[in-house]
Amino acid sequence: MTPSPPSPGPERGGWPSAWLTRDDLAGAGRAATGLLLVSPDCGSVVPEGDPAEPVAACAAALRAAGVDGRDRVVAALSGDGELAGPRWARAAAEVAQAGASLGPRGRLRLHHALETLGATTLVITPTGAMDLLARLHLEFLLDPLDLGLRHIVLTGEIASRRTMPHLAAEFAAKVTEVYSSPFTGVPLGWRSAESAPLTLLAPGSVRLAPLGKDELLLPPYAAGPAEIVVAGAEPGTAVRTGQVVRTPGGDAIPAPGHTVGDHVLVRGVWLSLARIQRALERVDGVSGWELGLSRRGTLDAATLTVTFNRRSLVGNPMWRSRIEQSLRAVTPVTITVEISEQVSETGFPGVVNDARGHHLGRDRTATAR
């Protein structure tokens, strides 16, 4: 379902009647009906609604990116539960000469598929595109220009600085970033330059709210951080996305550059910090943990450093294995487990150390201060 705008401001008929977060969407999973869009960890469950609407939104985004009947489109996105890849491919079949959904396969297989299909347009995550480029240069010794891509459409992640101009120069392609709903994967807006704000595909489909208060902001926006809000499946509901923009002031809405709250975005997947906490609470001897996030190369990396409350567990391979198995039950994201040499008999809450600079904090209210 293409999200409709949240209820407008008071001068147009009142505020949203209910404010939700990702955790609320997971809780509604048992009652949701129809075709359900489910995140990889079941952290959000949303009914798709009319299947034609999200395909139409993808088609509009492709047209905005300059894709036309001359193009052959490949979507290298996950189709797990949220159906993003297949939806882009179906839209491409209407807008372009052909469309295919290949999933986030290995880069060598992706390169082979692009050549086999004669692709001119690639829909992919920002880190996926940068990783493909790096491997073309360093491992395959291939020239990116030989692929003949005319368009690269980025979606699903927070792009690192200069990703768009770098890809454009290396592939000699037009690069467009599409902002999609983090719950449905439906395109909501786009930009053709890193410095440009979002151009919304439907007026009001993206709104802003203060980090620490449940109310919609009205343009012109004051300069500073604000959280992106989209409409829920039920009329009158607004859903906090956990994605934060820094508005320069004025009417425009920038693309998100940060996250906030109890979920972090890693490799295009939302990772629940609360579920990590609950999983580790079941492991005897854990007194605290730190989740380290980085993007030193082209892809996100996650490392969980665990502190035990007694020395005998520090070098115990069985306890490390228990933690690794617990994490695999929580998320499909690969998380490297490290054991701190320090021992703490006093428990302490889990913390996030995001070297990417994306995550602002777990507590929205505290972050707003």
Number of C-alpha atoms within 10 A of each C-alpha: 19 25 23 18 20 23 21 17 14 11 7 8 9 11 19 21 11 13 17 17 17 21 16 14 20 18 14 12 17 8 7 15 11 10 13 18 22 22 22 19 20 16 22 24 26 23 16 23 17 12 12 13 15 24 24 20 23 27 24 20 28 26 14 18 21 15 25 16 12 11 22 26 34 29 27 24 25 22 18 15 16 23 20 26 23 23 26 30 27 21 24 30 18 15 23 21 14 20 25 23 22 19 18 17 14 10 18 14 12 17 19 12 16 21 14 9 14 17 23 20 28 23 25 24 26 26 24 23 22 21 15 18 22 17 16 17 12 9 10 13 10 14 12 19 13 9 16 16 22 20 25 28 26 24 23 24 23 24 19 16 10 12 16 23 16 14 19 18 13 12 20 17 19 21 27 24 28 29 26 20 22 22 22 24 23 27 30 27 25 26 21 19 15 19 10 13 18 22 19 19 18 15 12 17 19 22 23 23 18 19 23 15 10 15 16 22 16 14 13 11 16 15 11 13 20 26 25 25 27 26 26 23 19 9 14 17 19 26 21 24 21 26 24 27 18 17 21 14 13 11 13 16 24 20 26 23 18 22 24 22 22 20 23 25 22 19 21 20 19 22 21 19 19 14 19 20 14 12 16 21 13 12 14 12 20 22 21 23 23 17 19 18 23 18 17 10 11 18 15 17 18 19 16 23 17 23 25 24 18 14 15 10 18 20 12 11 10 10 18 18 12 14 21 17 12 18 21 12 12 19 19 12 19 15 17 14 17 17 18 17 13 12 19 17 14 9 14 12 9 18 15 17 17 17 12 16 13 21 23 20 21 19 13 19 13 11 14 15 7
